Structures are given as C-alpha cells and as structure tokens.
C-alpha cells in the first residue's frame, strides 16, 4: 500500500472506493427490515443477539459480498462467523445442492447412499498420511461434533475428566458448553462437570510472551499439573483450537501442543483438535491447523467451513477409537444426509481445485502486512496476530498496560459497517477485531478493508 494511499485513507471524511463487483442483486420484495425486527422480537428467543446498534438485514450473497434489502453491498470480512469458506453461493456448490435436491433430500444412515461414503473417503484423504485418521462421523454442528468427541474419548479410555483451555469456545450444547470458558457464553448449570480448564497460553497477555522461546513448554506445565491433581491421575481427553476463534485469534505457542499431547497421552488420554474455524486451509500454511504445530491428534472435529454454510459437521478419528462406539447402536437422523453431503463434497472439491489453501496464505499474508502497517501508526492497536485468513487485531487503551478497549472496539465495528465492511469481535474482554473473510477474497478487497479500518480506528482514537 503506497504512502499516498495510506494518507488518503487516514482522512475520516474520505470514504475509500469499494472494489468492483459484477453481481447485481435481485430486487427484494419481502417484509421490511423494521417488520422483520418486530417479528424477531416477538417470536424468537430474546437470547438471540444481533450485531450493530441498528441491526442490518442481509438478503443475498455472492462470493465475498453481501447485500441488504435495499441492495447496499458489503465486503464480508467475517464469513458468516467463519462459516463461508469458498464464497457465498459459489456456483459449483449451489449446482451440486440443486441437483441432489431434485433426486432425494433425505435418507438416514440406516440405508446406503453413495454421497456419505464418497465424502468420507475424500475427507479422510485430507488428513496427514499414515495418521490413521480415516473414520468419519457426520453430524450437524460444531457443538454436536465436540459433544460426540467427548463421548468417544470417555468411552474409549474409560476415564471421565476432560481438559480444555480458559478463554475457549467449543459450542453451546450442554456438554460442549462445559468445555467453553468464555463468561459471556456460560450459564449457571452443572454442564461443566468433569471438565477442567488450563491456563490459556496467551503470548500477548500471559506471563510468558512471544519473546520467550520456551513459552509453549512452560504453559504446557499447567496441563500436567491438572492431570496430576485428577483422580487417579488419568484423563479422557484434552481439547483445543490451534487458534482460538471466539476467544480472539489466540494462537497456540510453538511447542505447546507437542508438550501437552505428550502429557495427556502419558495419562492415558486422547488429544482432540477443534478445527471448526482453523480447518480446510484457512491458516494457509497447512490444510489443518494442528499441522502447523507438528502434532497429530487422535480426534479431529470440524464444522462451519466444511459445508460453506450448510448445517454440517464431522468427527474424524482412528478405527480403534471409533470401535468403542460400536458397543451400542449409533446413528444420526440428519447427520450425513444426501444434501449436506453433496454440499460438503462440492465445497471440498472447490477448496482443492481452486487452491484455496494457497490463496489463504498469499492473500492472508498481504492482509496481515497491511494490518501490521496500521499497528505502526495507531496506538490503539496492541497486537496483530493469526495465520492465513484467520486474523485478530487487539485494541488497547495503553500498550504498556495492555488495558482492553471494548468501547473503542465496538465503535470501530460500527464505523466499518457504515463504510461497507463487516467484521467480528471477540476475546475475553470483547476487544479483539476478528477478521476471517471468505477465502475467495482478493488482495484488492484486503486493501479496501485496511483503508476502512484506518478510518475507523483514527476516529476511535480521536474519541
């Protein structure tokens, strides 16, 4: 990005030009935004929240673009909460779903259907060679996948205790909510029985920072301490995201997972990698987030990007672990249905054929360079982190004290929306901008996103 471009972008009065888009949205003829909002307030659960002071209504999508009911276009920098991997309404994915819908929409796993077997074979082929990770269970959401992984680990090992991380998010079903340690998602119910939370290996806020080459091993000692304190020193599993998603793009330090996996396996436990947000090439360097750390888990859970927006998730494990569930009847009414399998297969085909992983690496590298350039010029930015197209920008009032800046983060989020960019926020204090767009995004789009952030952060700093 040139000096002239940066200077222009820093002027709050000058909104940057949005990159071109050849797609023209269809005229919207449904109920108005206000009517939808009124119906939502009356007929939907009050716990369902919406972004922005004035919630926006999205009625159409095309690749990296979203459109509201009035036809206004937005750059999707959040991928529907990191769900849309290859782009909204990707034509190949849409065609595969249309064709399957016209044949048959539903069969359960008590009958044979080619889609579920073919997709399982393709999905298993993406796992590291000789890892033994080749048995797939298809379910409907990441919460359900993590529930199943917990049950599988407990049945296989005969132990009960599970270790997760503080600041983690693994779902909102009763069992997966027990793994989750973000207070905004917690409810006062005993769903966390048997779950212990280890210290978050946060190299920005924690005692051992990025400057410490042994930070990973030091943080891993807390997991070992939890195991020693358990009775009788055995655990069923350890679960972690290679990069925390809702938790604010906190990446596990080098050596951390290697040490933790060893501690857990020495105690008879299994290692679970939650790849709901880090999988399918999003981190750029590897197809799966755990591969960035030189480890091989015993169980891999995935959702969101697996189906480019379909209600689809999966658990992949080794045959010896999967065998434990054969003690009882196991099936899923909707998991593995032909339509979701068609969408999952088409999405995986696009990821492989269009070299999405390499795109995430190249475009993500360009984007993080732009974000780090912003960090040099804005004191509000305390940290820029992540890999590929899974990035986080932590906003602080004071770089030395690392005082979180939640109001400023909310203001930046609102201003970005006004200027045509939709991003997310997260982290324990709600002060981390989450930037995780559909992986079809271009470098030109990223330059636009950075210009918008420049304006929004400049205004937030001025108050």
C-alpha positions as CSV (number, residue, x, y, z in Angstrom):
1,X,0.0,0.0,0.0
2,X,1.6,3.3,-1.0
3,X,2.2,6.3,1.3
4,X,-0.3,8.4,-0.7
5,X,-3.0,5.7,-0.3
6,X,-2.4,5.5,3.4
7,X,-2.6,9.2,3.8
8,X,-5.9,9.4,1.9
9,X,-7.3,6.5,3.9
10,X,-6.5,8.2,7.2
11,X,-8.8,11.1,6.4
12,X,-12.1,10.3,8.0
13,X,-14.0,12.5,5.6
14,X,-12.9,10.5,2.6
15,X,-14.5,7.1,2.4
16,X,-12.5,4.6,0.2
17,X,-13.9,3.4,-3.0
18,X,-15.3,-0.2,-2.8
19,X,-13.8,-2.7,-5.2
20,X,-15.9,-3.6,-8.2
21,X,-18.4,-6.5,-8.2
22,X,-20.1,-7.8,-11.3
23,X,-23.0,-9.3,-9.4
24,X,-26.3,-7.4,-9.4
25,X,-28.6,-8.4,-6.5
26,X,-32.2,-9.3,-7.3
27,X,-34.9,-6.9,-6.2
28,X,-36.1,-7.6,-2.7
29,X,-39.8,-7.9,-2.3
30,X,-40.2,-9.3,1.2
31,X,-41.1,-7.7,4.6
32,X,-39.2,-4.6,5.6
33,X,-36.3,-4.5,8.0
34,X,-38.4,-3.0,10.7
35,X,-41.2,-5.6,10.2
36,X,-38.6,-8.4,10.4
37,X,-37.1,-6.9,13.5
38,X,-40.5,-6.6,15.1
39,X,-41.3,-10.3,14.3
40,X,-38.0,-11.4,15.6
41,X,-38.5,-9.6,18.9
42,X,-42.0,-11.1,19.3
43,X,-41.5,-14.6,18.1
44,X,-37.8,-15.5,18.5
45,X,-35.9,-16.2,21.8
46,X,-34.7,-13.0,23.4
47,X,-31.2,-14.5,23.9
48,X,-30.6,-14.3,20.2
49,X,-28.4,-11.3,19.7
50,X,-27.6,-9.1,16.7
51,X,-24.5,-7.1,15.8
52,X,-24.7,-3.3,15.5
53,X,-26.8,-0.6,17.2
54,X,-29.2,-0.8,14.2
55,X,-29.1,-4.4,13.0
56,X,-28.7,-4.9,9.3
57,X,-30.7,-7.3,7.2
58,X,-28.8,-9.4,4.7
59,X,-30.9,-11.0,2.0
60,X,-28.4,-12.0,-0.7
61,X,-24.8,-13.0,-1.0
62,X,-22.3,-13.5,-3.9
63,X,-18.8,-14.8,-3.1
64,X,-17.1,-12.3,-0.8
65,X,-20.0,-9.8,-1.0
66,X,-23.3,-9.4,1.0
67,X,-26.3,-7.3,0.1
68,X,-29.0,-5.8,2.3
69,X,-32.7,-5.5,1.4
70,X,-32.0,-2.1,-0.2
71,X,-29.3,-3.5,-2.4
72,X,-26.4,-2.0,-0.5
73,X,-23.2,-4.0,-0.8
74,X,-20.8,-5.0,2.0
75,X,-17.5,-6.8,2.0
76,X,-17.8,-9.8,4.2
77,X,-14.8,-9.8,6.5
78,X,-16.3,-12.4,8.9
79,X,-17.5,-15.2,6.5
80,X,-20.8,-15.6,8.4
81,X,-18.8,-16.3,11.6
82,X,-16.1,-18.1,9.7
83,X,-18.6,-20.4,8.0
84,X,-18.4,-19.5,4.3
85,X,-15.1,-20.9,3.1
86,X,-15.2,-20.7,-0.7
87,X,-17.7,-17.8,-1.1
88,X,-21.4,-17.1,-0.7
89,X,-23.5,-19.0,-3.3
90,X,-20.4,-20.4,-5.1
91,X,-21.9,-21.7,-8.4
92,X,-20.4,-25.2,-8.2
93,X,-21.6,-25.7,-4.7
94,X,-25.1,-24.4,-5.5
95,X,-25.4,-26.6,-8.5
96,X,-24.4,-29.7,-6.5
97,X,-27.1,-29.0,-3.9
98,X,-29.7,-28.2,-6.6
99,X,-29.0,-31.5,-8.4
100,X,-29.2,-33.5,-5.2
101,X,-32.4,-31.8,-4.0
102,X,-34.1,-32.9,-7.2
103,X,-33.2,-36.5,-6.6
104,X,-33.7,-37.1,-2.9
105,X,-33.4,-34.8,0.1
106,X,-33.3,-37.2,2.9
107,X,-32.2,-40.7,3.9
108,X,-30.8,-41.7,7.2
109,X,-27.7,-43.8,7.8
110,X,-29.8,-47.0,8.2
111,X,-29.9,-47.0,4.4
112,X,-27.0,-46.9,1.9
113,X,-26.4,-43.8,-0.1
114,X,-23.2,-43.0,-2.2
115,X,-22.8,-39.4,-1.0
116,X,-21.9,-40.1,2.6
117,X,-19.4,-42.8,1.7
118,X,-17.8,-40.8,-1.1
119,X,-17.5,-37.7,1.1
120,X,-16.0,-39.7,3.9
121,X,-13.3,-41.0,1.6
122,X,-12.5,-37.6,0.2
123,X,-12.4,-36.0,3.7
124,X,-10.2,-38.7,5.2
125,X,-7.7,-38.2,2.3
126,X,-7.1,-34.6,3.6
127,X,-5.7,-35.9,6.8
128,X,-1.9,-36.4,7.2
129,X,-0.6,-39.5,5.6
130,X,-0.2,-42.5,7.9
131,X,-2.1,-40.7,10.7
132,X,-4.7,-43.4,10.8
133,X,-7.4,-40.7,10.9
134,X,-9.8,-42.2,8.4
135,X,-13.1,-42.9,10.1
136,X,-15.7,-40.1,9.8
137,X,-18.9,-39.4,11.7
138,X,-21.1,-36.8,10.2
139,X,-23.3,-34.6,12.4
140,X,-25.0,-31.2,12.1
141,X,-23.0,-28.6,14.1
142,X,-19.7,-28.0,15.8
143,X,-21.3,-28.3,19.2
144,X,-22.6,-31.7,18.3
145,X,-19.2,-32.7,16.9
146,X,-17.5,-31.7,20.1
147,X,-20.1,-33.5,22.2
148,X,-19.5,-36.7,20.2
149,X,-15.8,-36.3,20.5
150,X,-16.0,-36.1,24.3
151,X,-18.3,-39.1,24.5
152,X,-16.0,-41.1,22.2
153,X,-12.9,-40.2,24.3
154,X,-14.7,-41.2,27.5
155,X,-15.9,-44.5,26.2
156,X,-12.6,-45.4,24.6
157,X,-10.4,-44.5,27.6
158,X,-12.7,-45.4,30.5
159,X,-11.8,-42.1,32.1
160,X,-14.0,-39.1,32.5
161,X,-12.1,-35.9,33.1
162,X,-11.5,-33.6,30.1
163,X,-9.1,-30.7,29.9
164,X,-9.9,-27.6,27.9
165,X,-8.4,-24.1,27.9
166,X,-9.5,-20.9,29.6
167,X,-11.0,-18.5,27.0
168,X,-12.0,-21.4,24.9
169,X,-15.3,-21.7,22.9
170,X,-16.4,-25.2,21.8
171,X,-20.1,-24.8,21.4
172,X,-23.4,-24.2,23.2
173,X,-24.9,-27.6,23.7
174,X,-24.9,-28.6,27.4
175,X,-21.7,-30.8,27.1
176,X,-19.8,-28.6,24.7
177,X,-20.7,-25.5,26.8
178,X,-18.9,-27.2,29.6
179,X,-15.7,-27.0,27.5
180,X,-16.4,-23.4,26.8
181,X,-14.7,-20.9,29.2
182,X,-15.8,-17.5,27.9
183,X,-18.1,-16.0,30.6
184,X,-20.5,-14.5,28.0
185,X,-21.5,-18.0,26.9
186,X,-21.7,-19.6,30.3
187,X,-24.9,-20.4,32.1
188,X,-25.4,-21.3,35.8
189,X,-26.0,-25.0,35.2
190,X,-23.8,-28.0,36.1
191,X,-22.8,-28.7,32.5
192,X,-19.1,-28.4,33.2
193,X,-18.9,-31.5,35.5
194,X,-15.7,-33.4,34.7
195,X,-14.2,-30.5,32.7
196,X,-11.1,-28.7,33.9
197,X,-9.7,-25.5,32.3
198,X,-6.0,-25.0,31.9
199,X,-4.2,-21.7,31.7
200,X,-4.5,-20.0,28.3
201,X,-1.1,-20.0,26.5
202,X,-1.5,-16.3,25.5
203,X,1.8,-14.9,24.5
204,X,0.4,-11.3,24.4
205,X,-1.3,-11.1,27.9
206,X,0.2,-14.2,29.7
207,X,3.3,-14.4,31.8
208,X,5.4,-15.9,29.0
209,X,5.4,-13.8,25.9
210,X,6.4,-14.2,22.3
211,X,9.9,-13.2,23.3
212,X,10.3,-16.4,25.4
213,X,11.3,-19.4,23.1
214,X,10.2,-21.8,25.9
215,X,6.8,-20.2,26.4
216,X,5.0,-23.3,24.9
217,X,6.6,-25.8,27.2
218,X,6.0,-23.5,30.2
219,X,2.3,-23.1,29.6
220,X,2.0,-26.8,29.0
221,X,3.1,-27.5,32.6
222,X,-0.3,-26.3,33.8
223,X,-1.9,-29.1,31.9
224,X,0.4,-31.6,33.5
225,X,-0.5,-30.1,36.9
226,X,-4.2,-30.6,36.3
227,X,-3.5,-34.2,35.3
228,X,-1.5,-34.8,38.5
229,X,-4.4,-33.4,40.6
230,X,-7.0,-35.6,39.0
231,X,-8.0,-38.9,40.4
232,X,-6.3,-41.3,39.7
233,X,-4.0,-39.2,37.5
234,X,-5.8,-40.1,34.3
235,X,-7.8,-38.1,31.8
236,X,-10.1,-38.9,28.9
237,X,-9.1,-36.1,26.7
238,X,-7.6,-32.7,26.0
239,X,-9.3,-30.3,23.5
240,X,-8.1,-27.1,22.0
241,X,-8.3,-25.0,18.9
242,X,-4.9,-24.4,17.2
243,X,-6.0,-20.7,17.0
244,X,-8.9,-19.7,19.3
245,X,-11.8,-18.3,17.3
246,X,-14.3,-16.6,19.5
247,X,-11.5,-16.3,22.1
248,X,-9.8,-13.7,20.0
249,X,-7.4,-15.3,17.5
250,X,-5.0,-16.5,20.2
251,X,-2.6,-19.0,18.5
252,X,-1.0,-21.8,20.5
253,X,2.7,-21.1,21.0
254,X,5.4,-23.3,19.3
255,X,5.9,-26.4,21.3
256,X,2.8,-26.1,23.4
257,X,0.6,-28.7,21.7
258,X,3.6,-31.1,21.4
259,X,4.2,-31.0,25.1
260,X,0.5,-31.1,26.1
261,X,-0.2,-34.0,23.8
262,X,2.7,-35.9,25.4
263,X,1.4,-35.2,28.9
264,X,-2.1,-36.2,28.0
265,X,-1.1,-39.4,26.3
266,X,1.1,-40.4,29.2
267,X,-2.0,-40.1,31.3
268,X,-4.0,-42.4,29.0
269,X,-5.9,-39.6,27.4
270,X,-6.8,-38.7,23.8
271,X,-6.0,-35.4,22.1
272,X,-8.8,-33.6,20.3
273,X,-8.2,-30.8,17.8
274,X,-11.1,-28.5,17.3
275,X,-10.8,-27.4,13.6
276,X,-14.2,-25.8,13.3
277,X,-12.6,-22.5,12.4
278,X,-9.0,-23.4,11.6
279,X,-9.6,-26.2,9.2
280,X,-9.9,-26.5,5.4
281,X,-6.8,-24.4,4.6
282,X,-7.9,-21.2,6.4
283,X,-4.5,-20.9,8.1
284,X,-2.7,-21.0,4.8
285,X,0.4,-23.0,5.7
286,X,-1.4,-26.3,6.1
287,X,-4.9,-27.8,5.5
288,X,-5.4,-28.4,9.2
289,X,-4.5,-26.1,12.0
290,X,-2.8,-28.8,14.0
291,X,-0.4,-29.4,11.2
292,X,1.2,-26.0,11.9
293,X,2.3,-27.4,15.3
294,X,3.9,-30.7,14.2
295,X,1.3,-32.8,16.1
296,X,-1.3,-35.4,15.1
297,X,-4.4,-35.5,17.2
298,X,-6.4,-38.7,18.0
299,X,-9.7,-37.0,17.1
300,X,-10.5,-34.0,14.8
301,X,-13.7,-32.1,15.0
302,X,-14.9,-29.8,12.2
303,X,-17.9,-27.7,11.1
304,X,-18.6,-24.3,9.6
305,X,-16.3,-24.2,6.5
306,X,-16.8,-27.9,5.9
307,X,-20.0,-27.1,4.1
308,X,-19.7,-23.5,3.1
309,X,-22.8,-22.6,5.1
310,X,-24.7,-26.0,5.3
311,X,-25.7,-27.4,8.7
312,X,-22.8,-29.9,8.6
313,X,-20.1,-31.0,10.9
314,X,-17.9,-34.1,11.3
315,X,-15.7,-36.0,13.7
316,X,-12.7,-37.9,12.2
317,X,-10.7,-40.4,14.2
318,X,-8.8,-43.7,14.1
319,X,-10.6,-47.1,13.7
320,X,-9.5,-48.3,17.1
321,X,-11.1,-45.3,18.8
322,X,-14.3,-45.4,16.6
323,X,-14.7,-49.0,17.5
324,X,-15.6,-48.1,21.1
325,X,-19.0,-46.7,20.0
326,X,-20.0,-50.0,18.4
327,X,-20.9,-51.2,21.9
328,X,-24.2,-49.6,21.3
329,X,-26.4,-48.6,18.4
330,X,-25.2,-45.3,16.9
331,X,-26.8,-43.3,14.2
332,X,-27.8,-39.7,13.4
333,X,-31.1,-38.8,11.7
334,X,-29.8,-35.8,9.8
335,X,-26.0,-36.3,10.0
336,X,-24.8,-37.5,6.6
337,X,-28.0,-36.6,4.7
338,X,-27.5,-36.6,0.9
339,X,-28.0,-32.8,0.5
340,X,-25.4,-31.8,3.2
341,X,-23.0,-34.4,1.8
342,X,-23.4,-33.0,-1.7
343,X,-22.7,-29.5,-0.4
344,X,-19.7,-30.8,1.6
345,X,-18.2,-32.7,-1.3
346,X,-18.6,-29.7,-3.7
347,X,-17.1,-27.4,-1.1
348,X,-14.1,-29.7,-0.7
349,X,-13.7,-30.0,-4.4
350,X,-13.6,-26.2,-4.8
351,X,-11.1,-25.9,-2.0
352,X,-8.8,-28.4,-3.7
353,X,-9.3,-27.4,-7.3
354,X,-9.1,-23.6,-6.7
355,X,-6.1,-23.9,-4.4
356,X,-7.9,-22.2,-1.6
357,X,-5.2,-23.0,1.0
358,X,-2.5,-21.3,-1.1
359,X,-4.9,-18.4,-1.6
360,X,-5.4,-18.1,2.1
361,X,-1.6,-18.0,2.6
362,X,-1.0,-15.4,-0.2
363,X,-3.9,-13.1,0.4
364,X,-3.7,-13.5,4.2
365,X,-0.1,-12.6,4.1
366,X,-0.9,-9.5,2.2
367,X,-3.7,-8.6,4.6
368,X,-1.7,-9.1,7.8
369,X,1.1,-6.9,6.3
370,X,-1.5,-4.2,5.9
371,X,-2.8,-4.7,9.5
372,X,0.8,-4.5,10.9
373,X,1.3,-1.3,9.0
374,X,-1.8,0.1,10.7
375,X,-0.3,-1.1,14.1
376,X,2.8,1.1,13.5
377,X,0.6,4.2,13.1
378,X,-2.2,3.6,15.6
379,X,-1.5,3.3,19.3
380,X,-5.0,1.8,19.8
381,X,-3.7,-1.4,18.2
382,X,-1.9,-3.5,20.8
383,X,-1.4,-6.8,18.8
384,X,-1.9,-8.2,15.4
385,X,-1.9,-12.0,15.2
386,X,-3.1,-15.1,13.4
387,X,-2.3,-17.0,10.3
388,X,-3.6,-17.0,6.7
389,X,-7.2,-15.7,6.7
390,X,-7.8,-16.2,10.4
391,X,-6.6,-12.9,12.0
392,X,-7.2,-10.9,15.1
393,X,-6.4,-7.2,16.0
394,X,-6.5,-6.5,19.7
395,X,-7.3,-2.9,20.7
396,X,-5.9,-1.4,23.9
397,X,-6.0,2.0,25.6
398,X,-2.4,1.7,26.8
399,X,0.2,-0.5,25.1
400,X,2.3,-0.8,28.2
401,X,-0.5,-1.8,30.5
402,X,-2.4,-3.6,27.7
403,X,-5.7,-2.1,29.0
404,X,-8.5,-3.5,26.9
405,X,-10.6,-1.1,24.8
406,X,-14.1,-2.6,24.4
407,X,-16.0,0.6,23.7
408,X,-13.4,1.6,21.0
409,X,-13.7,-1.9,19.5
410,X,-17.5,-1.6,19.3
411,X,-17.1,1.9,17.7
412,X,-14.7,0.5,15.1
413,X,-17.1,-2.3,14.3
414,X,-19.9,0.2,13.8
415,X,-17.9,2.5,11.6
416,X,-16.6,-0.3,9.4
417,X,-20.2,-1.3,8.8
418,X,-21.1,2.2,7.8
419,X,-18.2,2.2,5.3
420,X,-19.1,-1.2,3.8
421,X,-17.1,-3.8,5.7
422,X,-18.5,-6.4,8.1
423,X,-16.0,-7.9,10.6
424,X,-16.4,-9.5,14.0
425,X,-15.2,-9.1,17.5
426,X,-14.3,-11.4,20.4
427,X,-11.9,-12.2,23.1
428,X,-12.3,-12.4,26.8
429,X,-12.8,-8.6,27.0
430,X,-14.6,-8.1,23.7
431,X,-11.7,-6.0,22.4
432,X,-10.4,-8.1,19.5
433,X,-11.4,-7.4,16.0
434,X,-11.9,-10.8,14.2
435,X,-11.1,-10.7,10.5
436,X,-11.8,-14.0,8.8
437,X,-13.3,-13.5,5.4
438,X,-14.5,-16.0,2.8
439,X,-11.3,-17.4,1.3
440,X,-12.2,-16.1,-2.2
441,X,-11.3,-12.6,-1.1
442,X,-8.7,-10.7,-3.2
443,X,-5.8,-8.5,-2.3
444,X,-7.7,-5.5,-3.7
445,X,-10.5,-6.3,-1.2
446,X,-8.0,-6.5,1.6
447,X,-6.6,-3.1,0.7
448,X,-10.1,-1.7,0.9
449,X,-10.6,-3.4,4.3
450,X,-7.4,-1.9,5.6
451,X,-8.4,1.6,4.4
452,X,-11.7,1.3,6.1
453,X,-10.1,0.1,9.4
454,X,-7.6,3.0,9.1
455,X,-10.5,5.5,9.1
456,X,-12.5,3.7,11.8
457,X,-9.5,3.4,14.2
458,X,-8.5,7.0,13.5
459,X,-11.9,8.2,14.6
460,X,-12.0,5.9,17.6
461,X,-8.6,7.3,18.8
462,X,-10.0,10.8,18.4
463,X,-13.0,9.8,20.5
